[in-house]
Amino acid sequence: MAFAGDGAYGDHPHVHLALQKPPDMTTEGFDRLLKEMATTTKGIGQQFDIKSYRDEGWLGYMVDHGFHGLMEQLTFTAVCPKH
């Protein structure tokens, strides 16, 4: 899932992503991969936070500013030939 938001005051554009790790990858390995991708991808910016959620709390966090930011075109099942 992907949600775009502008922050509480409308001056902090950001994106929330919900990603599932490949079944054969550890949580730590997936976190390392995400950090590597975030630091080497132009346009990501200087700040990123990776949080693991194992309960229904993740959805509340994602939509805390409403469903208007849902980015359906980024919501799909990934096909990764490497993993």
N, C-alpha and C positions, 0 to 999 in steps of 0.2 A: 504494500500500500504506500501511497505517497500523498502528502499534504503540503501545500505551500501556505505560509503564513507571513504576516507583516509585523508581528509582535504586538504587545499591549498598546503601544502608542503609535503604531503604524509606520515606524521608522527602522524596523529591524527585519528585513526580508530574510526568510529562511525556509528550509524544507525539512519535513519529518519523513523518514522512510522506515517501513517495517520490512525487514529482510529475514529470510530463513536460510540458515547455513546448509550447505550440502550435507547429506547424511553421513558421508565418510570423512567429514572434517570435524576437528575438535572446535569447541567454542573459542578457545585461545587462538587457534590457527585462523579461524574466521575473523576474529577481531584484528589480528595482525594484518590479514589481507585487506580488510576495510581501511585500516589506518594507512597502509601503503598506497592504496588507491586514492584516498583522500589527499594525501600529501604530494602525490605525483600528477594529479589531474588538474589541469589549468582551469580556473574559474570556480573551484570549490571554496576558496577563501582560506582564512587562517584559523577558523574555529570549527570544530566538529566534535560531537559527543557520541559515544557508542555506549548504549545501555542495553543490558540483557533483561528481558521480561519473560517470566515463565507463568504468568497468570493473566487474568482479564484486564489488569491495570494498563497494559500497553495501548489498548484501544482508547481509553479515556485520555491518556496522554496525547495520542495522535490527534484527536478531534477537540482538544481543549478550547480551540478558537472557532469551532463550528465546522460543518461539512462543506461550506462554500469553497474551501481550499483543496478539496479532493481532486487529485490529478489522475483521472481514470486512464489516460493514455500511458501512464507509467506503472499501472497496476496490472501485472500479468505474471504468469508462471515463467520463470527463467529456464532457459535451456543452456547449460554450460558444458561444452564438450570436454573440458579439462577435469571437471569434478563429477 
